[in-house]
Amino acid sequence: MQKKPTPGSNAPQFVAWFRSVAPYFHAFRGKTFVVAFGGELVDRARFFEFAHDLNLLHSAGIRVVLVHGSRPQIEAQLKQRKARSRYHNGLRITDPVALECVKEAVGLLRVEIDAVLSQGLPNSPMGGAAINTASGNFITAQPLGVHNGIDYQYTGSVRKIDVAAVRGCLDAGNIVIVSPIGNSPTGEVFNLAMEDVAVATAKALVADKLIFLSDAPVQDNNGKPVPELSADRADVLLASGEHLTDDTRLYLAHAVEAVRAGVRRAHLVSHKVDGSILIELFTHDGSGSIITSGELEQLRTATIDDVGGILQLIEPLEEDGTLVRRGRERLEREISRFFVLEHDGVILGCAALYPFPKDRAGELACLAVRPEARGNGYGDKLADAICDNARKMGMKRIFVLTTRAMHWFVEREFREVTIDKLPAERKALYNLQRRSHVLMRSV
């Protein structure tokens, strides 16, 4: 009999990491992500790794819609015909020769993307995936027309997205490929801007995420990466940003348009970083920038829908003895006592407030923060929220029982007291076997 391999020394880290990404799998399953990238990515070797990552998203139950650009491929076709490119305000003027180049370039790209995504080589990330793609005439277009005396000819804009057709393909389990080309009701073909198609598709589908792959990260005026932006903050950066490349500036502006139109989240990630889309989606720190209509972080009162997320957060701490075991039934009964801090829909921390009105005191309990999110001040925010709410309820002091975090509370103005200082009702429930330290502070 063949002996099973012994887990390596990094097995605990692997298990911890795998558990840490579980909330993202739960949050993303069944959601619709529109992923947009320029044609230059397809011409690079990294596109194969990117295709692997897209297939992983699909395998995780995410409904993936791809919108690709084609500018480099169109330029190559024009060069072969010895025709020149013409642009105005960053948009191609698509004359009849350029339109033929657009058709050929888009057709070849669609076939190439389809072929790469359909790979299923053994011992590769897509081995046995059996993933299908679907493409079609999803866009009704209209001519852009004449602007400032410039006739854009066969350059168009999106008039309508065939939402039913796209959703039908997604429902059938396909990755959908949307190309930057559209037909008018009169049968004309129009060349479209990839970023406009991406935003229109995401808006029409009410996508959960719109992800642009850019050539550089979003940076502030000091040249530092910006991991999170509200739409308003992005507007300020677009107006004054000195460290934004042309692509990043373009995509950021379209990301703002999307989130203001109802797309829940938009992301800008670099196509030069291997695995950037996975790092952005499945880690707390991410790899790029996330754009939202408002603030991403929220501290709020917990609801019954948060029970599963809180349990996932506190169960490891209950197992190692840091927290007292509660169980689902008790948590459901006491959920109104809890506050949660969430980031992009994922619960990163929780805390509870148990009042003792006769003693005008409250207990801060079950304070927990996900391991990968510690060091960001989330514990302080939760503790401050508990103290603020205790003050509003007329309490004069807050106490906490802890076996592991005494110094953390002392650094936040708590001081150790004897068990006798506890409210009589709470003192009767004190577990002598745990030998918890009792700390108290005024509010």
C-alpha positions in Angstrom: 0.0 0.0 0.0 1.3 3.4 -0.9 1.9 5.6 2.1 0.2 9.0 2.2 2.5 11.9 2.1 3.2 13.7 5.3 1.9 17.2 5.4 4.7 19.7 5.0 5.8 22.2 7.5 3.7 24.9 5.8 0.5 22.9 6.2 -0.8 25.0 9.1 -0.2 28.2 7.2 -2.0 26.7 4.1 -5.0 25.7 6.2 -5.1 29.1 7.9 -4.9 30.8 4.5 -7.6 28.6 3.0 -9.9 29.3 5.9 -9.2 33.1 5.5 -10.5 33.1 1.9 -13.7 31.2 2.7 -15.8 34.3 3.4 -14.9 35.6 0.0 -16.0 32.4 -1.7 -19.3 32.6 0.2 -19.8 36.3 -0.6 -18.9 36.0 -4.4 -20.7 32.8 -5.3 -23.5 33.5 -7.8 -22.4 37.2 -8.3 -21.7 38.8 -11.6 -18.3 40.2 -12.3 -17.5 42.2 -15.5 -13.7 42.0 -16.2 -12.4 44.5 -18.8 -8.9 44.5 -20.3 -7.1 46.0 -23.3 -6.0 44.1 -26.4 -2.3 44.5 -25.3 -2.8 41.9 -22.6 -3.8 39.2 -25.1 -0.5 39.7 -26.9 1.5 38.9 -23.8 2.6 35.6 -22.3 0.9 36.6 -19.0 -2.5 36.2 -20.7 -2.3 32.4 -20.1 -1.8 32.9 -16.4 -4.6 35.5 -16.4 -6.9 32.9 -18.2 -6.1 30.4 -15.4 -7.3 33.0 -12.9 -10.5 33.7 -14.8 -11.2 30.0 -14.8 -10.7 29.8 -11.1 -13.2 32.6 -10.6 -15.7 30.7 -12.8 -15.0 27.5 -10.9 -15.8 29.3 -7.6 -19.3 30.0 -8.8 -18.7 33.6 -10.0 -20.6 34.6 -13.2 -17.8 36.1 -15.4 -18.3 38.5 -18.3 -15.2 39.5 -20.2 -15.0 42.7 -22.2 -11.8 43.0 -24.3 -10.2 45.8 -26.2 -8.5 45.5 -29.6 -6.5 48.7 -30.2 -3.1 47.0 -30.8 -4.6 44.4 -33.1 -6.4 47.1 -35.1 -3.2 49.0 -35.4 -1.4 45.9 -36.7 -4.1 45.4 -39.3 -3.9 49.0 -40.4 -0.1 48.7 -40.7 -0.5 45.7 -43.0 -2.8 47.7 -45.2 -0.4 50.7 -45.1 -3.2 52.8 -43.7 -2.8 55.4 -41.0 -4.7 55.7 -37.7 -6.6 58.8 -36.9 -7.7 59.9 -33.5 -9.5 62.8 -31.9 -9.8 63.2 -28.1 -8.5 59.7 -27.6 -11.2 58.1 -29.9 -10.4 56.4 -33.2 -12.0 57.9 -36.3 -13.2 54.7 -37.9 -13.3 55.2 -41.7 -14.3 52.3 -44.0 -10.7 50.9 -44.1 -10.4 51.1 -40.3 -13.7 49.4 -40.0 -12.5 46.4 -42.0 -9.5 46.2 -39.7 -11.7 46.4 -36.6 -13.8 43.5 -37.9 -10.8 41.3 -38.6 -9.0 42.2 -35.4 -12.0 41.6 -33.2 -12.9 38.3 -34.9 -9.3 37.0 -34.4 -9.2 38.1 -30.8 -12.5 36.5 -30.0 -11.3 33.2 -31.3 -7.9 33.5 -29.6 -9.5 34.3 -26.2 -12.0 31.5 -26.6 -9.2 29.0 -27.3 -7.1 30.1 -24.3 -10.0 29.9 -21.9 -11.0 26.5 -23.2 -7.7 24.9 -22.4 -7.9 21.8 -20.1 -4.4 20.4 -20.0 -3.6 17.9 -17.2 -1.5 19.2 -14.4 -2.5 22.8 -15.2 -4.8 25.1 -13.2 -7.5 24.4 -15.8 -7.0 20.7 -15.9 -10.5 19.0 -16.0 -12.3 22.4 -15.8 -14.4 21.8 -18.9 -15.4 25.5 -19.0 -17.3 26.8 -22.0 -17.4 30.3 -23.4 -20.2 32.2 -25.2 -20.1 35.3 -27.4 -22.6 36.9 -29.7 -24.3 40.0 -30.9 -25.0 41.4 -27.5 -24.7 45.1 -28.3 -27.0 47.4 -30.2 -24.9 50.4 -31.3 -25.5 53.9 -32.7 -23.1 56.3 -34.5 -21.2 58.7 -32.4 -21.8 61.3 -35.1 -20.1 64.6 -35.6 -18.5 66.4 -32.6 -16.8 69.8 -33.0 -16.8 69.4 -36.7 -15.1 65.9 -36.5 -17.1 63.1 -38.1 -16.2 59.9 -36.3 -17.8 57.9 -39.1 -18.1 54.2 -38.0 -17.1 54.9 -34.4 -20.2 54.4 -32.3 -21.6 54.3 -28.8 -23.6 51.7 -26.9 -27.3 52.0 -27.4 -28.5 48.9 -25.7 -27.1 45.6 -24.1 -29.1 42.4 -24.7 -29.3 41.6 -21.0 -31.6 38.5 -21.5 -29.1 37.0 -23.9 -26.1 37.6 -21.7 -27.9 36.3 -18.6 -29.0 33.3 -20.6 -25.4 32.4 -21.4 -24.4 32.9 -17.8 -27.2 30.8 -16.6 -26.0 28.0 -18.9 -22.6 28.1 -17.0 -20.6 29.9 -19.7 -18.0 32.6 -19.4 -19.4 35.4 -21.6 -17.1 37.3 -24.0 -18.3 40.7 -25.1 -16.3 42.4 -27.9 -16.1 46.2 -28.5 -18.2 46.1 -31.7 -21.9 46.6 -32.2 -24.6 46.6 -34.8 -27.3 49.2 -35.5 -30.9 48.3 -36.2 -30.2 49.3 -39.9 -27.4 46.7 -40.1 -24.4 48.9 -39.8 -21.4 47.8 -37.8 -19.7 50.3 -35.4 -16.4 50.3 -33.6 -16.8 50.9 -29.8 -14.5 51.9 -27.0 -13.8 49.0 -24.7 -14.2 51.0 -21.5 -17.6 52.3 -22.6 -18.8 48.7 -23.4 -17.6 47.5 -20.0 -19.5 50.2 -18.1 -22.6 49.8 -20.2 -22.5 46.0 -19.7 -21.9 46.3 -16.0 -24.7 48.8 -15.6 -27.2 46.8 -17.7 -26.5 43.6 -15.7 -26.4 45.5 -12.4 -23.0 43.7 -11.9 -21.6 43.2 -8.4 -18.1 44.2 -9.6 -16.5 45.9 -12.6 -12.8 45.1 -12.8 -10.4 47.0 -15.1 -6.9 45.7 -15.8 -4.6 48.7 -16.2 -0.9 49.3 -16.9 -0.3 50.9 -13.5 -1.9 51.3 -10.1 -3.9 54.2 -8.9 -1.5 56.6 -7.0 -2.0 59.7 -5.0 -0.2 63.0 -5.5 2.7 61.6 -3.5 3.1 58.6 -5.7 1.7 56.2 -3.1 -0.8 53.5 -4.1 -4.4 54.2 -3.1 -6.2 50.9 -2.1 -9.7 52.4 -1.6 -11.5 55.4 -3.0 -15.0 56.8 -2.8 -16.4 58.2 -6.0 -16.0 61.7 -4.6 -12.4 61.1 -3.7 -11.7 59.7 -7.1 -13.1 62.9 -8.7 -10.5 64.9 -6.7 -7.7 62.6 -7.7 -8.7 62.8 -11.4 -8.7 66.5 -11.2 -5.3 66.8 -9.6 -3.6 63.4 -9.9 0.0 63.7 -11.2 0.9 60.0 -11.0 -1.9 58.5 -13.1 -1.1 57.0 -16.5 -3.4 57.7 -19.4 -5.0 54.2 -19.1 -5.4 54.4 -15.3 -7.0 57.9 -15.6 -9.4 56.6 -18.3 -10.4 53.5 -16.4 -10.7 55.3 -13.1 -13.1 57.8 -14.6 -15.2 55.0 -16.0 -15.1 53.1 -12.7 -16.6 56.2 -11.0 -19.3 56.4 -13.6 -20.2 52.7 -13.0 -20.5 52.8 -9.2 -22.6 56.0 -9.4 -24.9 54.1 -11.8 -25.5 51.2 -9.5 -22.6 48.9 -10.0 -21.7 47.8 -6.4 -17.9 47.9 -6.6 -15.3 48.7 -9.2 -11.6 47.7 -9.1 -8.5 48.8 -10.9 -5.7 46.2 -10.9 -2.4 46.0 -12.7 -2.1 43.4 -15.5 1.7 43.4 -15.0 1.4 41.6 -11.6 0.9 37.9 -11.8 -2.4 36.9 -10.0 -3.3 40.5 -9.3 -7.1 39.8 -9.8 -7.0 36.9 -7.3 -5.0 39.0 -4.8 -7.4 41.9 -5.1 -10.5 39.8 -4.7 -9.5 37.2 -2.1 -7.2 39.1 0.3 -8.0 41.9 2.7 -5.1 44.1 1.5 -5.8 43.5 -2.2 -3.4 44.4 -5.0 -5.1 47.4 -6.6 -7.7 49.9 -5.9 -11.4 49.5 -5.1 -13.9 52.3 -6.0 -17.3 52.6 -4.3 -20.1 55.2 -4.4 -19.6 55.8 -0.7 -17.4 54.6 2.1 -16.3 50.9 2.0 -16.0 50.3 5.7 -19.2 50.1 7.9 -19.6 49.7 11.6 -23.2 48.8 12.4 -25.6 46.9 14.6 -25.7 43.2 13.8 -28.7 41.5 12.3 -29.8 37.8 12.2 -28.2 37.6 8.8 -24.8 38.2 10.4 -24.9 35.1 12.6 -23.0 32.9 10.2 -20.3 35.5 9.7 -19.9 36.1 13.4 -19.7 32.4 14.2 -17.0 32.0 11.5 -15.1 34.8 13.2 -15.3 33.7 16.8 -15.3 29.9 16.6 -11.5 29.6 16.3 -11.2 31.9 19.4 -13.7 29.7 21.2 -11.7 26.6 20.4 -8.4 28.0 21.8 -10.1 29.3 24.9 -9.8 33.0 24.2 -13.6 33.4 24.1 -16.4 31.7 26.0 -18.3 29.3 23.7 -21.7 30.6 22.7 -23.2 28.5 20.0 -25.6 29.4 17.3 -28.8 29.4 19.3 -27.4 31.7 22.0 -25.9 34.0 19.4 -29.2 34.2 17.6 -31.0 35.1 20.8 -28.4 37.8 21.7 -27.7 39.1 18.2 -29.2 42.5 19.1 -26.4 43.0 21.6 -23.7 42.7 18.8 -22.0 45.2 16.6 -20.1 44.2 13.4 -17.4 46.0 11.4 -17.5 45.0 7.8 -15.3 45.8 4.8 -16.7 45.3 1.4 -19.5 43.1 2.8 -17.1 40.8 4.7 -17.3 40.9 8.5 -13.9 41.6 9.9 -14.7 42.2 13.6 -17.5 42.0 16.2 -18.2 43.0 19.8 -21.2 42.8 22.1 -22.6 45.1 24.8 -24.5 43.5 27.7 -26.2 46.1 29.9 -26.7 45.9 33.7 -29.2 48.8 34.2 -29.4 48.6 38.0 -25.7 49.1 38.3 -25.5 51.6 35.4 -22.8 49.3 34.0 -22.2 47.3 30.8 -20.1 44.4 29.8 -17.9 44.6 26.6 -17.9 41.0 25.4 -16.9 38.9 22.4 -14.5 41.5 20.9 -12.9 39.7 18.0 -11.1 40.7 14.8 -10.1 38.5 11.9 -6.3 37.6 12.1 -5.4 39.0 8.7 -7.2 42.3 9.5 -5.5 42.9 12.9 -3.2 45.9 13.2 -5.6 48.3 11.3 -7.4 49.8 14.4 -10.6 47.7 14.0 -10.5 46.6 17.6 -10.3 50.2 18.7 -13.2 51.2 16.6 -15.4 48.4 18.0 -14.4 49.2 21.6 -15.1 52.8 21.0 -18.5 52.0 19.5 -19.4 49.9 22.6 -18.4 52.7 24.9 -20.3 55.3 22.9 -23.5 53.2 23.0 -23.1 52.5 26.7 -22.9 56.2 27.3 -26.0 56.9 25.3 -27.8 54.2 27.3 -27.0 56.0 30.6 -24.2 53.7 31.7 -21.3 55.1 33.8 -18.8 52.3 33.5 -17.8 49.4 31.2 -16.1 46.2 32.3 -14.6 43.3 30.4 -13.5 39.8 31.4 -10.4 38.5 29.6 -7.8 35.8 29.8 -5.5 36.8 27.0 -5.8 40.5 26.2 -5.3 42.2 29.5 -2.5 44.5 28.3 -4.5 45.5 25.2 -7.4 46.8 27.4 -5.0 48.4 29.9 -3.5 50.5 27.1 -7.0 51.7 26.4 -7.7 53.2 29.9 -9.1 50.0 31.4 -7.8 49.2 34.9 -7.9 45.8 36.7 -10.4 45.5 39.5 -11.4 42.7 41.8 -14.4 40.4 41.1 -16.3 42.2 43.8 -16.6 45.3 41.6 -18.8 43.3 39.1 -22.5 43.8 39.2 -24.1 41.2 41.5 -25.9 39.5 38.6 -22.6 39.1 36.6 -20.6 38.2 39.6 -22.9 35.2 40.1 -22.0 33.9 36.6 -18.2 34.4 37.0 -16.4 31.2 36.0 -13.7 30.5 38.6 -12.0 27.9 36.4 -11.3 30.4 33.6 -9.8 32.9 36.2 -10.5 35.8 33.9 -9.0 39.2 34.7 -11.7 41.9 35.3 -11.0 45.3 33.9 -13.1 48.4 34.1 -13.2 52.0 32.9 -15.6 54.9 33.1 -17.5 56.1 30.0 
